[in-house]
Amino acid sequence: MVRRATEKTDSYDPAKNSGKDVPKPDEADVRCATRDAQHAKARQAAAERNVEGAQNALDAAKKLAGQAKGLRQEAARRTVTKLHEASDAGITNRRWWEEIGDWVSDHWDEIVTVCKWVVTIVGIIVMIVGGPLGWLIFAAALVVMADTVRKVIKGEAGWGDLLWAALDCNPATKGFTSLAKLGKLWKAGGLRSLGAVFMKGIGGGLKNVAQTLRGIREGAARLRQVERLLQTGGALRRVRGDVDFVTDWADEAYDVIRSSDDIDNVARNAADHGFSRSEIEQIKNHLFHEEHLLDSYGDAYMARFDANPRIAEAWQRLNNGSPHSADIDLLRHELHESNHMRTTGSQSYSTDHKATIDAGYTWDQAAAARDGHGRPVTAEE
């Protein structure tokens, strides 16, 4: 606008436009040019003020940045000073005996159990043959006594427990019944007779210990069987009880199914639902023959699925040509689970079972029973 106004003004200036006839400017054009020039000057002044304000803001920002830099450097200096002070204070690593103390504290119950076994088993041998092992028995007995005293103080055990702990830690209570018998043996046969009875006592004691250990091992195995939940492939079931029909029937039914040549029958009865013979064979191997990593509860171990009576009933109906709709759901569930294992290379039952459920392949194991097929619905179901 300034440029146009200037050009217009110059066109009327004889000194700048010599040799031309300069027409008289139009009054309206003069007024318009004047307004344009005033507006242009006003905008120019505003722009200059904005530039000045921006410069002031920039200067303030630079000042704040300088102050922040100073604060950061001061904080860093204080941090370095504190680190040097801490280093000068002599902070040291933990001593080796502190590490040992923590380990003993964390494993105290296991240590006490081992000491009880040492007192029980090795004490019988030391009672007969003597020797340096007696010091081992003495140390183990002190550990057992210390644990019992600790429990008495905490109110977890009584004085009777302390007395029995003292008796259990005394190997003499497991020896001959009286010193008089030792004297008679010495008079009757001397060292030879006494030695024979000693050896007999050792043999009997070790035999009893072996029987005790065998009983404990068998009992622990039965306890693990009772405590764990059954992992059957299609569902998780509680432990089978004496009043539950699964006690014997399911295991026997699984044995019959494993030995039966029933693939063709089941495949023919499941063909209308889209299953091929190879898929039925894959499902049977998955359910009844193959081992999987059963890891849903407690320790993981490789084994075949536990017997499930509802799966056995479903397979029987599929073989006989009278499947329930839930039996077809079971086939879809097991096929997807087996394919997931093959595709991913996983053997984990918990992982593959969850993936199958998440994919929508669920199975209601009591559905057929509610419709009158198979044994009645149990309280568990």
C-alpha positions in Angstrom: 0.0 0.0 0.0 2.9 2.3 0.8 4.5 1.5 -2.5 1.4 2.2 -4.5 0.7 5.4 -2.6 4.3 6.5 -3.3 4.1 5.7 -6.9 0.9 7.6 -7.2 2.4 10.6 -5.4 5.6 10.5 -7.6 3.5 10.5 -10.7 2.2 13.9 -9.7 5.7 15.3 -8.8 7.1 17.3 -11.8 10.6 16.9 -10.5 10.2 13.1 -10.7 8.0 13.0 -13.7 9.6 15.7 -16.0 8.6 16.1 -19.5 5.0 14.8 -19.0 1.9 16.6 -18.5 0.7 15.8 -15.1 -3.0 15.7 -14.8 -4.6 17.2 -11.8 -5.2 14.4 -9.2 -8.7 13.4 -8.4 -9.7 14.4 -5.0 -11.2 11.0 -4.1 -7.9 9.3 -5.2 -5.9 11.7 -3.0 -8.1 10.9 0.0 -7.9 7.2 -0.7 -4.1 7.3 -1.1 -3.8 9.3 2.1 -5.9 6.7 4.0 -3.8 3.9 2.6 -0.6 5.5 3.6 -1.9 6.2 7.2 -3.1 2.5 7.5 0.3 1.3 6.2 2.2 3.4 8.7 -0.1 2.2 11.6 0.5 -1.5 10.7 4.2 -0.9 10.4 4.3 0.6 13.9 2.3 -2.4 15.2 4.6 -4.8 13.6 7.6 -3.1 15.1 6.0 -3.2 18.6 5.3 -7.0 18.1 8.9 -7.5 17.2 10.1 -5.6 20.2 7.7 -7.7 22.5 9.0 -10.9 21.0 12.6 -9.8 21.6 11.8 -9.0 25.2 10.2 -12.5 25.6 13.2 -14.1 24.0 15.5 -12.2 26.4 13.4 -13.3 29.4 13.6 -17.0 28.2 17.3 -16.8 27.8 17.6 -15.4 31.3 15.4 -18.2 32.8 17.4 -20.8 30.9 20.6 -19.4 32.4 19.1 -19.6 35.9 17.9 -23.2 35.3 21.4 -24.1 34.2 22.9 -22.6 37.4 20.4 -24.6 39.5 21.2 -27.8 37.7 24.9 -27.3 38.2 24.4 -26.5 41.9 22.2 -29.7 42.4 24.9 -31.8 40.6 27.6 -30.3 42.9 25.5 -31.1 46.0 24.9 -34.7 44.8 28.6 -35.3 44.2 29.4 -33.9 47.6 26.9 -36.3 49.3 28.3 -39.2 47.3 31.8 -38.4 48.5 30.5 -38.1 52.1 28.8 -41.4 51.9 31.9 -43.0 50.5 34.0 -41.5 53.2 31.5 -42.8 55.8 32.8 -46.3 55.0 29.7 -48.2 53.7 30.8 -51.8 53.3 29.4 -55.0 51.8 27.7 -57.5 54.0 29.9 -60.0 55.9 29.9 -63.6 54.8 28.5 -64.7 58.1 25.5 -62.4 57.6 24.8 -64.1 54.3 25.1 -67.6 56.1 22.7 -66.4 58.8 20.1 -65.3 56.3 20.3 -68.6 54.5 19.9 -70.6 57.7 16.9 -68.5 58.7 15.3 -69.1 55.3 15.9 -72.8 55.4 15.5 -73.5 59.2 12.6 -75.9 58.8 14.4 -78.0 56.3 17.5 -78.1 58.5 15.5 -79.3 61.5 13.9 -82.0 59.4 17.3 -83.2 58.2 18.7 -83.2 61.8 15.7 -85.3 63.0 16.5 -87.9 60.4 20.2 -87.9 61.2 19.4 -88.4 64.9 16.9 -91.2 64.1 19.0 -93.2 61.5 22.6 -92.5 62.3 22.0 -92.6 66.0 21.2 -96.3 65.8 24.6 -97.0 64.1 26.5 -94.8 66.5 25.0 -96.5 69.5 26.6 -99.7 68.4 29.9 -98.8 66.7 30.6 -95.4 68.3 33.2 -93.2 66.8 33.3 -89.6 65.6 29.8 -89.8 64.2 28.6 -89.3 67.8 29.6 -85.6 67.5 27.4 -85.4 64.4 24.5 -86.8 66.4 25.1 -84.5 69.3 25.1 -81.4 66.9 21.9 -82.6 65.2 20.3 -83.2 68.6 21.1 -79.6 69.7 19.5 -78.2 66.5 16.3 -80.3 67.2 16.3 -79.2 70.8 16.8 -75.5 69.9 13.9 -75.7 67.5 11.6 -77.2 70.1 12.7 -74.7 72.7 11.9 -71.9 70.2 8.4 -73.3 69.6 7.8 -73.7 73.3 8.7 -70.0 73.8 6.4 -68.9 71.0 3.6 -71.1 72.3 3.6 -73.4 69.3 4.6 -76.4 71.4 4.3 -77.6 75.0 6.6 -79.0 77.6 5.5 -82.5 76.7 6.8 -81.8 73.2 10.1 -80.7 74.7 10.4 -83.9 76.7 9.7 -86.1 73.7 12.2 -84.1 71.6 14.8 -84.8 74.3 13.9 -88.6 74.2 14.0 -88.7 70.4 17.4 -87.1 70.4 18.8 -89.7 72.8 20.1 -92.7 70.9 20.3 -94.8 74.1 16.5 -95.2 74.0 16.8 -97.2 70.8 19.4 -99.7 72.3 19.2 -102.7 74.5 16.7 -102.7 77.3 19.1 -102.9 80.2 22.8 -103.0 81.2 22.1 -106.3 82.9 21.5 -108.0 79.6 24.8 -106.8 78.4 26.5 -108.3 81.5 24.8 -111.6 80.9 25.9 -111.7 77.3 29.4 -110.9 78.3 29.5 -113.7 80.8 27.9 -116.2 78.5 30.0 -115.8 75.4 32.4 -112.9 75.9 33.1 -110.5 73.1 32.1 -112.9 70.4 28.5 -113.3 71.7 28.2 -109.6 72.5 29.3 -108.7 69.0 26.8 -111.1 67.4 24.0 -109.5 69.3 25.3 -106.1 68.4 25.2 -107.0 64.7 21.8 -108.5 65.1 20.6 -105.3 66.7 22.1 -103.2 63.9 20.5 -105.4 61.3 17.1 -105.2 62.9 17.3 -101.5 63.5 18.3 -100.8 59.9 15.5 -103.1 58.6 13.0 -101.2 60.7 14.3 -97.9 59.4 14.1 -99.1 55.8 10.5 -100.2 56.4 9.7 -96.9 57.9 11.2 -95.0 55.0 9.3 -97.2 52.5 6.1 -96.6 54.3 6.7 -92.8 54.4 7.5 -92.8 50.7 4.4 -94.8 49.8 2.3 -92.6 52.1 3.7 -89.4 50.4 2.8 -90.8 47.0 -0.7 -91.5 48.1 -0.9 -88.1 49.7 0.2 -86.5 46.4 -2.4 -88.5 44.6 -5.1 -87.4 47.0 -4.1 -83.7 47.1 -3.8 -83.0 43.4 -6.7 -82.2 41.2 -7.2 -84.4 38.2 -6.4 -83.0 34.8 -8.5 -84.9 32.3 -8.1 -82.8 29.1 -11.7 -81.5 28.8 -12.0 -80.3 32.3 -10.4 -80.1 35.8 -12.0 -82.3 38.4 -11.6 -82.7 42.1 -10.0 -85.8 43.6 -12.0 -88.9 43.2 -13.6 -90.2 46.4 -14.9 -93.7 47.5 -18.5 -92.6 46.9 -17.8 -91.3 43.5 -18.4 -93.6 40.6 -15.2 -92.5 38.9 -13.1 -94.5 41.4 -12.8 -97.6 39.3 -15.2 -97.3 36.4 -13.4 -94.4 34.5 -10.0 -96.1 34.7 -11.5 -99.4 33.4 -13.4 -97.6 30.7 -10.3 -95.8 29.5 -8.4 -99.1 29.3 -11.2 -100.6 27.1 -11.2 -97.5 24.8 -7.4 -97.6 24.4 -7.6 -101.2 23.3 -10.6 -100.9 21.1 -10.5 -100.4 17.3 -13.3 -97.9 17.2 -11.9 -95.1 15.0 -14.1 -96.0 12.0 -17.3 -96.1 14.1 -16.7 -92.8 15.8 -15.6 -91.2 12.5 -18.8 -92.4 10.8 -21.0 -91.1 13.6 -19.2 -87.7 13.6 -18.9 -87.2 9.9 -22.2 -85.3 9.7 -20.6 -82.7 12.0 -17.6 -82.1 9.8 -15.0 -84.5 11.3 -12.7 -86.6 9.2 -11.3 -90.0 10.1 -7.8 -88.6 10.6 -9.2 -86.0 12.9 -11.0 -88.6 15.0 -7.8 -90.6 15.2 -5.9 -87.5 16.3 -8.5 -86.7 19.0 -8.3 -90.3 20.4 -4.5 -90.2 20.5 -4.7 -86.8 22.2 -7.2 -87.9 24.8 -6.2 -91.5 25.6 -2.7 -92.2 24.5 -0.4 -89.2 24.3 1.5 -87.8 27.3 1.2 -84.1 28.1 2.8 -81.7 30.6 0.1 -81.7 33.3 0.9 -78.4 35.0 -2.4 -76.9 36.2 -1.8 -77.6 39.9 1.3 -78.2 41.9 4.4 -79.8 40.4 4.3 -80.3 36.6 4.9 -83.8 35.2 4.5 -85.7 31.9 1.7 -88.2 31.8 -1.5 -89.2 30.0 -4.7 -87.4 30.9 -6.4 -88.6 34.1 -9.5 -90.7 33.4 -12.7 -88.6 33.2 -16.0 -90.6 33.4 -17.9 -88.0 31.4 -15.3 -88.2 28.6 -15.5 -92.0 28.7 -19.4 -91.9 28.4 -19.2 -89.4 25.5 -16.8 -91.6 23.6 -19.0 -94.6 24.2 -22.0 -92.7 22.8 -20.0 -91.6 19.8 -19.0 -95.2 19.2 -22.5 -96.6 19.6 -24.0 -94.0 17.2 -26.0 -92.0 19.7 -23.9 -88.9 20.4 -25.3 -86.0 22.4 -24.6 -82.4 21.2 -22.2 -81.9 24.0 -20.2 -84.9 22.8 -19.6 -83.0 19.5 -18.5 -80.0 21.5 -16.0 -82.3 23.3 -14.6 -83.4 19.9 -14.2 -79.7 18.8 -12.6 -78.8 22.0 -10.0 -81.6 21.9 -9.2 -81.2 18.2 -8.5 -77.5 18.7 -6.4 -78.2 21.8 -4.4 -80.9 20.0 -3.9 -78.6 16.9 -2.8 -75.8 19.2 -0.2 -78.1 20.8 1.1 -79.2 17.4 1.2 -75.7 15.9 2.9 -74.0 18.9 5.0 -77.0 19.9 3.7 -76.6 23.5 3.1 -79.5 25.8 1.6 -77.5 28.6 -1.9 -78.6 29.3 -2.8 -75.4 31.3 -1.6 -73.2 28.4 -3.3 -75.1 25.6 -6.5 -75.7 27.5 -6.8 -71.9 28.3 -6.1 -71.1 24.6 -8.9 -73.5 23.6 -11.4 -72.0 26.0 -10.4 -68.4 24.9 -11.0 -69.5 21.3 -14.6 -70.4 22.3 -14.3 -74.2 22.2 -16.0 -75.0 25.5 -17.5 -78.3 26.7 -20.2 -78.7 29.4 -19.4 -82.1 30.8 -22.7 -82.5 32.7 -25.0 -81.4 29.8 -25.6 -85.0 28.6 -26.3 -86.2 32.1 -28.8 -83.4 32.7 -30.7 -84.6 29.6 -30.8 -88.2 31.0 -27.8 -89.6 29.2 -25.2 -91.4 31.3 -24.9 -91.4 35.1 -26.8 -88.8 37.1 -25.3 -85.4 37.7 -23.0 -85.4 40.8 -22.8 -82.7 43.4 -19.4 -81.6 42.1 -20.8 -81.0 38.7 
